[in-house]
Amino acid sequence: MRAFLDPGSDDTAFPQSVAAAIGLDLSSAPMGRAAGIGLVGSVLRYAEVSIQITDGKELRQWNAWVGFTTTRLIYPILGFAGFLQFFNAHFYGAKEEVELEVNSHFPGT
């Protein structure tokens, strides 16, 4: 699935429909709030899930706490907590690319 890499976002957030699709019960999940620039606040329900990313050559997998929201998202948001905290990100604006390098906080494989 595609996602937005957002270094300005505190949390990693997915639509609540993803939680339902993977059989995750959020009825008693811890709750928090999130807001973006100029947007109304959203409720997040947090759960620990397994995240995987790949470029087709390397695969990385780890467990992380992410927020799930009923707010409409075009794509999931990969923010600091649960995602970017585990990588050094190198942005190449002219090429419209980003390179992620695992850092010493990475808990997975």
C-alpha positions as CSV (number, residue, x, y, z in Angstrom):
1,M,0.0,0.0,0.0
2,R,1.2,3.5,-0.7
3,A,1.7,6.0,2.1
4,F,2.8,9.6,2.7
5,L,6.2,10.0,4.4
6,D,5.7,13.0,6.6
7,P,8.7,14.2,8.7
8,G,6.4,16.9,10.2
9,S,3.9,14.4,11.6
10,D,4.3,13.2,15.2
11,D,2.4,10.0,14.7
12,T,2.1,7.3,12.1
13,A,-1.6,7.0,11.2
14,F,-3.7,4.7,9.1
15,P,-7.4,4.7,8.2
16,Q,-9.5,2.7,10.6
17,S,-10.6,0.6,7.6
18,V,-7.1,-0.9,7.6
19,A,-7.6,-2.0,11.2
20,A,-10.8,-3.7,10.2
21,A,-9.2,-5.4,7.2
22,I,-6.5,-7.0,9.4
23,G,-9.0,-8.0,12.1
24,L,-7.8,-5.5,14.7
25,D,-10.4,-4.7,17.5
26,L,-10.0,-1.0,18.4
27,S,-13.0,-0.9,20.8
28,S,-10.8,-0.7,23.9
29,A,-7.7,0.9,22.3
30,P,-6.1,3.9,23.9
31,M,-7.2,7.2,22.3
32,G,-5.5,10.4,21.4
33,R,-6.0,13.4,19.2
34,A,-4.2,14.7,16.1
35,A,-4.5,17.8,14.0
36,G,-2.9,19.0,10.8
37,I,-2.3,22.5,9.5
38,G,-5.7,24.1,9.1
39,L,-7.5,20.9,9.7
40,V,-10.0,20.0,12.4
41,G,-8.7,17.6,15.1
42,S,-9.1,13.9,14.6
43,V,-9.4,11.1,17.1
44,L,-6.7,8.3,16.9
45,R,-7.1,4.9,18.4
46,Y,-3.7,3.4,19.0
47,A,-2.6,-0.2,18.6
48,E,0.6,-2.1,18.2
49,V,1.0,-3.7,14.8
50,S,3.7,-5.2,12.6
51,I,4.9,-2.9,9.8
52,Q,6.8,-4.0,6.7
53,I,8.4,-1.9,4.0
54,T,10.3,-3.0,1.0
55,D,11.9,-1.5,-2.1
56,G,11.7,-4.9,-3.8
57,K,15.3,-5.7,-2.8
58,E,15.4,-5.3,1.0
59,L,12.6,-6.0,3.5
60,R,12.3,-4.4,6.9
61,Q,9.8,-5.4,9.5
62,W,9.1,-4.2,13.1
63,N,6.3,-3.8,15.7
64,A,5.1,-0.2,16.3
65,W,2.3,1.7,17.9
66,V,0.3,3.5,15.3
67,G,-2.9,5.5,15.3
68,F,-6.0,4.6,13.4
69,T,-8.6,7.2,12.4
70,T,-12.0,7.5,10.8
71,T,-10.8,10.8,9.3
72,R,-10.5,10.4,5.5
73,L,-6.9,10.0,4.5
74,I,-5.7,9.8,0.9
75,Y,-2.9,7.6,2.0
76,P,-1.7,6.4,5.4
77,I,0.8,8.8,7.1
78,L,4.2,7.6,8.1
79,G,5.3,10.1,10.8
80,F,7.9,10.1,13.5
81,A,6.5,7.8,16.2
82,G,6.4,4.2,14.9
83,F,8.2,4.9,11.6
84,L,10.7,7.7,11.1
85,Q,12.2,7.3,14.6
86,F,13.8,4.2,13.3
87,F,15.4,5.6,10.2
88,N,17.7,8.3,9.0
89,A,16.0,9.9,6.0
90,H,17.9,11.5,3.1
91,F,15.7,13.6,0.8
92,Y,16.7,14.1,-2.8
93,G,14.4,16.9,-4.0
94,A,15.6,17.1,-7.6
95,K,15.1,13.4,-8.1
96,E,11.9,13.3,-6.0
97,E,13.3,10.4,-3.9
98,V,14.0,9.6,-0.3
99,E,16.4,7.1,1.0
100,L,15.8,5.5,4.4
101,E,18.7,4.1,6.4
102,V,18.0,2.0,9.5
103,N,19.3,3.7,12.6
104,S,20.4,2.4,16.0
105,H,16.8,2.6,17.4
106,F,15.4,0.2,14.8
107,P,13.8,-2.8,16.7
108,G,13.2,-5.2,13.9
109,T,14.8,-7.2,11.2
